[in-house]
Amino acid sequence: MNAINNKTNYRTEKDSISTKKVPANKYYGIQTARAIENFPISKTSIAEFHYLIRALAVIKEAAAITNKKQKTIKPEIAEAIIQAAKEVQAGKYNDQFPVDAMQGGAGTSTNMNMNEVVANRSLELLGHAKGEYEYLHPNNHVNASQSTNDVYPTTGKIAIIWYCQDLMVTLKQLRDSLIKKSKEFKDVIKTGRTHIQDATPITLGREFKVFGATINDEIINLKETMKSLYVINMGGTAIGTGINSKPGYSKSVISTLAKLTSLPLIADHDLMKATSSMSAFSRINNSLKEIALTLIKIASDLQLLTSGLQDGFADIILPAVQPGSTIMPGKINPVIPEAINQACFQVIGNSTTLDLAVSQGHLQANVYRPIIFYNIMQSTLLLNHASEIFRIKCIDGITTNKESLYKNVKNSVGLAAALIPYIGYDKAAEIAKESKRNNISVAEAAKKSKLIKQKDLKKILNPANMINPNVPLEKMVE
């Protein structure tokens, strides 16, 4: 029995190393207390990732249900564990998970933090005091038929699935906003650009439709990649052999876990492989990095399109969310795209860290699971928050000046490309050079060349016809 000192408000617990004082009012125990001292590294506790706590607690519930069914632990002990685990899932004890997210031990400290909290709450439910582990033990009962090596990878997969589901909702909202803008701008003709130089005309609506389509591609890719997270190794225990679990435990606990989470969880065909390999997390990592790269592309394009307004592209006007300068009055900067890019840069940095962690797992277990999960969860949160802010503070409020854009496109040297089918590349190039040399429009330069009839020239160089280039000359609008 662990001694409780009411005068100093702590209890003394004992593990295989020695005894240690634990605050009497805390549900965590000695191994958590050691982890608090050992890993003050990121200063970010596992409690910051609520899905991680919830996923780990639901695993304890599923294990207790299965252990009760298989008579591994007594029914009354199992019921207490189930009730305590449900309370943790409801967020009742979030402040009892102070272990740093960046920790040694492959996740053992996180697993033991949960085992101790569930054990001490279960003891209360049975009428005992915290720390009276002779009645219900963190390892012997809460962790029965389990190891950190099957519990923690499964925890990470379930938590990341939930984070990715949230991210997909936000990405769909961002996609829909971009598509809405594409419809709003469907008749706004502007100059297309390659190499940041004038190219042939397009509509602003088409440009925004492309933005929406690229986000949709990332949603599809993420959804497909998430399937690899449904394959888990519960029941493999220490190294995938299932030691200290009864026959049928793996199948039963995974089936129970699938029902509790409403997720299509299945057992990996090789539990030893699933215990040592982190390839599923690598695939999700790549999907998140691709999302970040896509958001960077869109945010960077918006920065270019809003540049000016007097001396840049000035194709669009972003919402003014704050003054842009402490010295230049009236200056408005594209601060939201800038913030989005910074969040995405961090995601790419997280991706590099994760690649190293995945590559360095040795033999039957990857000891760097904590940093793998930490980085993926942080990345999903960053992308989720960034996508939401991008939509609300930027995309939804974008406006444009249709008349100004049309004037610019009519003066663009990119119009010369439309002449090629009629007079060939070399003559069209001469007209383009003439336009630049004398600072006149392509239409004026082409008229001076007398290579094309004026009536046809008006049709050929009408920007509205260039956005539908397959229309025959006789059907073009003047």
Secondary structure as GFF3:
##gff-version 3
##sequence-region A 1 478
A	DSSP	beta_strand	3	5	.	.	.	ID=ss1
A	DSSP	beta_strand	10	14	.	.	.	ID=ss2
A	DSSP	beta_strand	19	23	.	.	.	ID=ss3
A	DSSP	alpha_helix	30	38	.	.	.	ID=ss4
A	DSSP	three_ten_helix	46	48	.	.	.	ID=ss5
A	DSSP	alpha_helix	50	69	.	.	.	ID=ss6
A	DSSP	alpha_helix	75	89	.	.	.	ID=ss7
A	DSSP	three_ten_helix	94	96	.	.	.	ID=ss8
A	DSSP	alpha_helix	108	125	.	.	.	ID=ss9
A	DSSP	pi_helix	138	142	.	.	.	ID=ss10
A	DSSP	alpha_helix	148	184	.	.	.	ID=ss11
A	DSSP	beta_strand	189	194	.	.	.	ID=ss12
A	DSSP	beta_strand	197	203	.	.	.	ID=ss13
A	DSSP	alpha_helix	204	226	.	.	.	ID=ss14
A	DSSP	three_ten_helix	227	230	.	.	.	ID=ss15
A	DSSP	beta_strand	231	232	.	.	.	ID=ss16
A	DSSP	alpha_helix	249	261	.	.	.	ID=ss17
A	DSSP	beta_strand	266	267	.	.	.	ID=ss18
A	DSSP	alpha_helix	271	276	.	.	.	ID=ss19
A	DSSP	alpha_helix	279	305	.	.	.	ID=ss20
A	DSSP	alpha_helix	335	359	.	.	.	ID=ss21
A	DSSP	alpha_helix	369	393	.	.	.	ID=ss22
A	DSSP	three_ten_helix	395	397	.	.	.	ID=ss23
A	DSSP	alpha_helix	402	410	.	.	.	ID=ss24
A	DSSP	three_ten_helix	413	419	.	.	.	ID=ss25
A	DSSP	alpha_helix	420	423	.	.	.	ID=ss26
A	DSSP	alpha_helix	425	437	.	.	.	ID=ss27
A	DSSP	alpha_helix	442	449	.	.	.	ID=ss28
A	DSSP	alpha_helix	454	460	.	.	.	ID=ss29
A	DSSP	alpha_helix	463	466	.	.	.	ID=ss30
A	DSSP	three_ten_helix	473	475	.	.	.	ID=ss31
###
